[in-house]
Amino acid sequence: MSGRIDADDTVIEVAAGEGDVRSAALLLMSEALTRLDSDHNIPAVIGAHLQSAIDALWTSASRDQHSIHLH
C-alpha cells in the first residue's frame, strides 16, 4: 500500500497552495475511489465508505466552493 499514487500532483499542489484543502482532498479521494472501483479484489464496502466520506466533505463545502468537476 505504500506505492505512489499518480494523482495530478500539480493540481493538488495548486489547490493546497491556495488554501483550498477541501478541493485537494476531494481530488485525492476521487482518484482513490476510481482506483478502488477498478480493483475487483477490494470489497465494495471500502469504496462505499470512501464515497460516504466524499459526500460528507462535499456537502460541508459552502455553495461557492462546489464544482461539477469534483462530483
N, CA, C and O atoms as CSV, one atom per row, in Angstrom:
chain,resi,resn,atom,element,x,y,z
A,1,MET,N,N,0.800,-1.197,0.000
A,1,MET,CA,C,0.000,0.000,0.000
A,1,MET,C,C,0.848,1.268,0.000
A,1,MET,O,O,0.306,2.367,-0.121
A,2,SER,N,N,2.137,1.139,0.130
A,2,SER,CA,C,2.961,2.331,0.192
A,2,SER,C,C,3.398,2.814,-1.184
A,2,SER,O,O,4.236,3.710,-1.285
A,3,GLY,N,N,2.841,2.231,-2.251
A,3,GLY,CA,C,3.181,2.661,-3.604
A,3,GLY,C,C,2.691,4.059,-3.900
A,3,GLY,O,O,1.760,4.561,-3.269
A,4,ARG,N,N,3.325,4.668,-4.856
A,4,ARG,CA,C,2.982,6.042,-5.216
A,4,ARG,C,C,1.682,6.085,-6.003
A,4,ARG,O,O,1.485,5.298,-6.928
A,5,ILE,N,N,0.798,7.002,-5.638
A,5,ILE,CA,C,-0.442,7.227,-6.374
A,5,ILE,C,C,-0.162,8.317,-7.394
A,5,ILE,O,O,0.387,9.365,-7.053
A,6,ASP,N,N,-0.530,8.078,-8.628
A,6,ASP,CA,C,-0.229,9.021,-9.699
A,6,ASP,C,C,-1.328,10.053,-9.899
A,6,ASP,O,O,-1.746,10.291,-11.032
A,7,ALA,N,N,-1.802,10.664,-8.831
A,7,ALA,CA,C,-2.762,11.752,-8.955
A,7,ALA,C,C,-2.033,12.943,-9.564
A,7,ALA,O,O,-0.805,13.010,-9.519
A,8,ASP,N,N,-2.771,13.867,-10.122
A,8,ASP,CA,C,-2.172,15.039,-10.740
A,8,ASP,C,C,-1.595,15.935,-9.652
A,8,ASP,O,O,-2.299,16.762,-9.072
A,9,ASP,N,N,-0.297,15.758,-9.382
A,9,ASP,CA,C,0.363,16.477,-8.294
A,9,ASP,C,C,0.260,17.990,-8.451
A,9,ASP,O,O,0.123,18.702,-7.457
A,10,THR,N,N,0.324,18.488,-9.672
A,10,THR,CA,C,0.264,19.933,-9.902
A,10,THR,C,C,-1.072,20.494,-9.447
A,10,THR,O,O,-1.122,21.526,-8.778
A,11,VAL,N,N,-2.151,19.816,-9.807
A,11,VAL,CA,C,-3.488,20.279,-9.416
A,11,VAL,C,C,-3.630,20.247,-7.904
A,11,VAL,O,O,-4.190,21.169,-7.310
A,12,ILE,N,N,-3.127,19.193,-7.282
A,12,ILE,CA,C,-3.203,19.069,-5.825
A,12,ILE,C,C,-2.401,20.182,-5.157
A,12,ILE,O,O,-2.883,20.813,-4.216
A,13,GLU,N,N,-1.186,20.426,-5.634
A,13,GLU,CA,C,-0.335,21.461,-5.051
A,13,GLU,C,C,-0.957,22.842,-5.213
A,13,GLU,O,O,-0.893,23.655,-4.292
A,14,VAL,N,N,-1.555,23.121,-6.365
A,14,VAL,CA,C,-2.190,24.429,-6.591
A,14,VAL,C,C,-3.363,24.596,-5.642
A,14,VAL,O,O,-3.501,25.639,-5.003
A,15,ALA,N,N,-4.211,23.577,-5.543
A,15,ALA,CA,C,-5.375,23.662,-4.660
A,15,ALA,C,C,-4.942,23.842,-3.210
A,15,ALA,O,O,-5.490,24.685,-2.499
A,16,ALA,N,N,-3.974,23.065,-2.774
A,16,ALA,CA,C,-3.493,23.163,-1.400
A,16,ALA,C,C,-2.787,24.498,-1.176
A,16,ALA,O,O,-2.927,25.106,-0.115
A,17,GLY,N,N,-2.033,24.951,-2.168
A,17,GLY,CA,C,-1.309,26.219,-2.058
A,17,GLY,C,C,-2.237,27.412,-1.959
A,17,GLY,O,O,-1.895,28.419,-1.338
A,18,GLU,N,N,-3.395,27.309,-2.560
A,18,GLU,CA,C,-4.383,28.381,-2.497
A,18,GLU,C,C,-5.230,28.282,-1.234
A,18,GLU,O,O,-6.181,29.043,-1.056
A,19,GLY,N,N,-4.884,27.352,-0.367
A,19,GLY,CA,C,-5.625,27.206,0.874
A,19,GLY,C,C,-6.906,26.421,0.707
A,19,GLY,O,O,-7.733,26.381,1.618
A,20,ASP,N,N,-7.081,25.799,-0.441
A,20,ASP,CA,C,-8.297,25.050,-0.697
A,20,ASP,C,C,-8.042,23.572,-0.413
A,20,ASP,O,O,-8.010,22.740,-1.319
A,21,VAL,N,N,-7.868,23.281,0.844
A,21,VAL,CA,C,-7.550,21.924,1.270
A,21,VAL,C,C,-8.694,20.980,0.940
A,21,VAL,O,O,-8.469,19.820,0.594
A,22,ARG,N,N,-9.923,21.478,1.048
A,22,ARG,CA,C,-11.086,20.640,0.748
A,22,ARG,C,C,-11.042,20.156,-0.696
A,22,ARG,O,O,-11.280,18.976,-0.955
A,23,SER,N,N,-10.746,21.033,-1.627
A,23,SER,CA,C,-10.672,20.631,-3.031
A,23,SER,C,C,-9.548,19.638,-3.267
A,23,SER,O,O,-9.716,18.677,-4.017
A,24,ALA,N,N,-8.410,19.859,-2.636
A,24,ALA,CA,C,-7.288,18.932,-2.782
A,24,ALA,C,C,-7.683,17.559,-2.245
A,24,ALA,O,O,-7.392,16.538,-2.869
A,25,ALA,N,N,-8.344,17.532,-1.089
A,25,ALA,CA,C,-8.772,16.261,-0.512
A,25,ALA,C,C,-9.798,15.568,-1.402
A,25,ALA,O,O,-9.735,14.353,-1.590
A,26,LEU,N,N,-10.737,16.325,-1.948
A,26,LEU,CA,C,-11.743,15.739,-2.832
A,26,LEU,C,C,-11.109,15.153,-4.089
A,26,LEU,O,O,-11.524,14.095,-4.560
A,27,LEU,N,N,-10.122,15.826,-4.623
A,27,LEU,CA,C,-9.429,15.299,-5.799
A,27,LEU,C,C,-8.733,13.980,-5.481
A,27,LEU,O,O,-8.835,13.017,-6.241
A,28,LEU,N,N,-8.029,13.943,-4.361
A,28,LEU,CA,C,-7.327,12.721,-3.973
A,28,LEU,C,C,-8.299,11.589,-3.662
A,28,LEU,O,O,-8.075,10.444,-4.056
A,29,MET,N,N,-9.366,11.911,-2.960
A,29,MET,CA,C,-10.350,10.896,-2.603
A,29,MET,C,C,-11.070,10.364,-3.842
A,29,MET,O,O,-11.366,9.172,-3.925
A,30,SER,N,N,-11.347,11.237,-4.793
A,30,SER,CA,C,-11.992,10.804,-6.037
A,30,SER,C,C,-11.073,9.890,-6.833
A,30,SER,O,O,-11.522,8.904,-7.418
A,31,GLU,N,N,-9.786,10.219,-6.855
A,31,GLU,CA,C,-8.793,9.372,-7.523
A,31,GLU,C,C,-8.737,8.000,-6.845
A,31,GLU,O,O,-8.701,6.966,-7.512
A,32,ALA,N,N,-8.730,8.008,-5.528
A,32,ALA,CA,C,-8.693,6.740,-4.789
A,32,ALA,C,C,-9.946,5.917,-5.054
A,32,ALA,O,O,-9.860,4.701,-5.222
A,33,LEU,N,N,-11.093,6.553,-5.094
A,33,LEU,CA,C,-12.338,5.833,-5.353
A,33,LEU,C,C,-12.335,5.204,-6.740
A,33,LEU,O,O,-12.798,4.077,-6.912
A,34,THR,N,N,-11.822,5.918,-7.718
A,34,THR,CA,C,-11.722,5.372,-9.066
A,34,THR,C,C,-10.853,4.123,-9.076
A,34,THR,O,O,-11.187,3.127,-9.718
A,35,ARG,N,N,-9.741,4.184,-8.361
A,35,ARG,CA,C,-8.837,3.029,-8.301
A,35,ARG,C,C,-9.474,1.864,-7.546
A,35,ARG,O,O,-9.333,0.711,-7.952
A,36,LEU,N,N,-10.167,2.159,-6.460
A,36,LEU,CA,C,-10.834,1.106,-5.700
A,36,LEU,C,C,-11.910,0.416,-6.538
A,36,LEU,O,O,-12.036,-0.809,-6.528
A,37,ASP,N,N,-12.673,1.219,-7.256
A,37,ASP,CA,C,-13.756,0.671,-8.073
A,37,ASP,C,C,-13.246,-0.225,-9.197
A,37,ASP,O,O,-13.961,-1.113,-9.659
A,38,SER,N,N,-12.017,0.006,-9.635
A,38,SER,CA,C,-11.488,-0.786,-10.742
A,38,SER,C,C,-10.776,-2.059,-10.280
A,38,SER,O,O,-10.387,-2.885,-11.106
A,39,ASP,N,N,-10.606,-2.220,-8.970
A,39,ASP,CA,C,-9.939,-3.404,-8.428
A,39,ASP,C,C,-10.982,-4.326,-7.801
A,39,ASP,O,O,-11.511,-4.031,-6.729
A,40,HIS,N,N,-11.273,-5.426,-8.460
A,40,HIS,CA,C,-12.322,-6.335,-8.006
A,40,HIS,C,C,-11.903,-7.171,-6.798
A,40,HIS,O,O,-12.722,-7.909,-6.250
A,41,ASN,N,N,-10.658,-7.070,-6.381
A,41,ASN,CA,C,-10.190,-7.785,-5.194
A,41,ASN,C,C,-10.471,-7.022,-3.903
A,41,ASN,O,O,-10.336,-7.569,-2.808
A,42,ILE,N,N,-10.861,-5.756,-4.038
A,42,ILE,CA,C,-11.146,-4.926,-2.865
A,42,ILE,C,C,-12.655,-4.951,-2.630
A,42,ILE,O,O,-13.429,-4.690,-3.551
A,43,PRO,N,N,-13.076,-5.262,-1.410
A,43,PRO,CA,C,-14.505,-5.329,-1.117
A,43,PRO,C,C,-15.209,-3.995,-1.410
A,43,PRO,O,O,-14.673,-2.922,-1.135
A,44,ALA,N,N,-16.402,-4.088,-1.963
A,44,ALA,CA,C,-17.162,-2.889,-2.339
A,44,ALA,C,C,-17.462,-1.986,-1.150
A,44,ALA,O,O,-17.646,-0.780,-1.317
A,45,VAL,N,N,-17.513,-2.554,0.036
A,45,VAL,CA,C,-17.813,-1.758,1.223
A,45,VAL,C,C,-16.744,-0.690,1.463
A,45,VAL,O,O,-17.041,0.371,2.012
A,46,ILE,N,N,-15.513,-0.961,1.059
A,46,ILE,CA,C,-14.432,0.020,1.208
A,46,ILE,C,C,-14.734,1.253,0.358
A,46,ILE,O,O,-14.646,2.384,0.835
A,47,GLY,N,N,-15.090,1.023,-0.901
A,47,GLY,CA,C,-15.462,2.137,-1.779
A,47,GLY,C,C,-16.697,2.864,-1.290
A,47,GLY,O,O,-16.800,4.084,-1.421
A,48,ALA,N,N,-17.638,2.117,-0.724
A,48,ALA,CA,C,-18.860,2.733,-0.206
A,48,ALA,C,C,-18.546,3.676,0.951
A,48,ALA,O,O,-19.125,4.757,1.054
A,49,HIS,N,N,-17.629,3.262,1.816
A,49,HIS,CA,C,-17.235,4.139,2.927
A,49,HIS,C,C,-16.527,5.386,2.414
A,49,HIS,O,O,-16.768,6.489,2.904
A,50,LEU,N,N,-15.664,5.209,1.439
A,50,LEU,CA,C,-14.971,6.360,0.868
A,50,LEU,C,C,-15.960,7.296,0.183
A,50,LEU,O,O,-15.847,8.515,0.306
A,51,GLN,N,N,-16.934,6.731,-0.541
A,51,GLN,CA,C,-17.950,7.563,-1.188
A,51,GLN,C,C,-18.742,8.350,-0.154
A,51,GLN,O,O,-19.079,9.511,-0.386
A,52,SER,N,N,-19.041,7.737,0.977
A,52,SER,CA,C,-19.746,8.441,2.055
A,52,SER,C,C,-18.920,9.606,2.586
A,52,SER,O,O,-19.447,10.684,2.862
A,53,ALA,N,N,-17.612,9.372,2.726
A,53,ALA,CA,C,-16.724,10.438,3.198
A,53,ALA,C,C,-16.655,11.577,2.175
A,53,ALA,O,O,-16.653,12.751,2.545
A,54,ILE,N,N,-16.598,11.224,0.897
A,54,ILE,CA,C,-16.585,12.239,-0.162
A,54,ILE,C,C,-17.877,13.051,-0.113
A,54,ILE,O,O,-17.850,14.280,-0.187
A,55,ASP,N,N,-19.005,12.356,0.011
A,55,ASP,CA,C,-20.294,13.048,0.070
A,55,ASP,C,C,-20.374,13.995,1.260
A,55,ASP,O,O,-20.875,15.113,1.141
A,56,ALA,N,N,-19.877,13.541,2.412
A,56,ALA,CA,C,-19.898,14.378,3.612
A,56,ALA,C,C,-19.016,15.608,3.434
A,56,ALA,O,O,-19.411,16.712,3.809
A,57,LEU,N,N,-17.842,15.429,2.871
A,57,LEU,CA,C,-16.941,16.558,2.639
A,57,LEU,C,C,-17.526,17.502,1.602
A,57,LEU,O,O,-17.426,18.722,1.726
A,58,TRP,N,N,-18.133,16.924,0.587
A,58,TRP,CA,C,-18.747,17.709,-0.487
A,58,TRP,C,C,-19.856,18.602,0.061
A,58,TRP,O,O,-19.909,19.795,-0.240
A,59,THR,N,N,-20.741,18.018,0.869
A,59,THR,CA,C,-21.879,18.787,1.377
A,59,THR,C,C,-21.478,19.774,2.459
A,59,THR,O,O,-22.232,20.698,2.762
A,60,SER,N,N,-20.295,19.592,3.050
A,60,SER,CA,C,-19.843,20.534,4.076
A,60,SER,C,C,-19.266,21.812,3.466
A,60,SER,O,O,-19.042,22.792,4.175
A,61,ALA,N,N,-19.028,21.801,2.160
A,61,ALA,CA,C,-18.467,22.980,1.480
A,61,ALA,C,C,-19.541,24.056,1.355
A,61,ALA,O,O,-20.729,23.752,1.237
A,62,SER,N,N,-19.119,25.295,1.381
A,62,SER,CA,C,-20.070,26.374,1.133
A,62,SER,C,C,-20.455,26.352,-0.345
A,62,SER,O,O,-19.721,25.807,-1.169
A,63,ARG,N,N,-21.582,26.931,-0.678
A,63,ARG,CA,C,-22.111,26.870,-2.044
A,63,ARG,C,C,-21.121,27.366,-3.099
A,63,ARG,O,O,-21.070,26.801,-4.191
A,64,ASP,N,N,-20.342,28.395,-2.809
A,64,ASP,CA,C,-19.422,28.936,-3.809
A,64,ASP,C,C,-18.207,28.047,-4.036
A,64,ASP,O,O,-17.433,28.295,-4.961
A,65,GLN,N,N,-18.022,27.016,-3.215
A,65,GLN,CA,C,-16.884,26.122,-3.390
A,65,GLN,C,C,-17.259,24.861,-4.159
A,65,GLN,O,O,-16.375,24.092,-4.536
A,66,HIS,N,N,-18.530,24.633,-4.398
A,66,HIS,CA,C,-18.946,23.428,-5.122
A,66,HIS,C,C,-18.500,23.508,-6.570
A,66,HIS,O,O,-18.470,24.585,-7.166
A,67,SER,N,N,-18.162,22.387,-7.114
A,67,SER,CA,C,-17.721,22.320,-8.502
A,67,SER,C,C,-18.254,21.057,-9.132
A,67,SER,O,O,-18.199,19.986,-8.528
A,68,ILE,N,N,-18.771,21.171,-10.346
A,68,ILE,CA,C,-19.266,19.989,-11.040
A,68,ILE,C,C,-18.126,19.080,-11.437
A,68,ILE,O,O,-18.356,17.916,-11.765
A,69,HIS,N,N,-16.906,19.578,-11.418
A,69,HIS,CA,C,-15.745,18.784,-11.830
A,69,HIS,C,C,-15.330,17.782,-10.759
A,69,HIS,O,O,-14.590,16.843,-11.057
A,70,LEU,N,N,-15.783,17.956,-9.533
A,70,LEU,CA,C,-15.350,17.085,-8.454
A,70,LEU,C,C,-16.385,16.033,-8.086
A,70,LEU,O,O,-16.053,15.075,-7.388
A,71,HIS,N,N,-17.621,16.178,-8.530
A,71,HIS,CA,C,-18.648,15.259,-8.060
A,71,HIS,C,C,-19.420,14.658,-9.200
A,71,HIS,O,O,-20.328,13.857,-8.976
